[in-house]
Amino acid sequence: MTFTIDRKGQSLDIPIKPAEAPDGTGRIGVQLAANAQFSRIISKDPLQAVQLASKQFAKLTTTVVTGQQQACASLAGGLCIQLPSF
């Protein structure tokens, strides 16, 4: 199987070999991979707990908004409203 991709007027043929699924069908596609980093910080007092929670909330919000912008730009051909960066 060959996919033809057009990028800015230039065609590129990419050979694709589907992976065999347990039911015998062929599958192609992408898969999410874990890219999380886990760490545990125990706050020393309530103020530090609020600071740590605020940082994590900001990081999560930025990640979600960035992902939505990328998905929207990809699916709509860039017709989305550009949101400000955090």
Beta strands, then each sheet from edge to edge (+ up, - down):
strand 1: 2-7
strand 2: 10-15
strand 3: 19-20
strand 4: 26-27
sheet 1: 1+ 2-
sheet 2: 3+ 4-
end
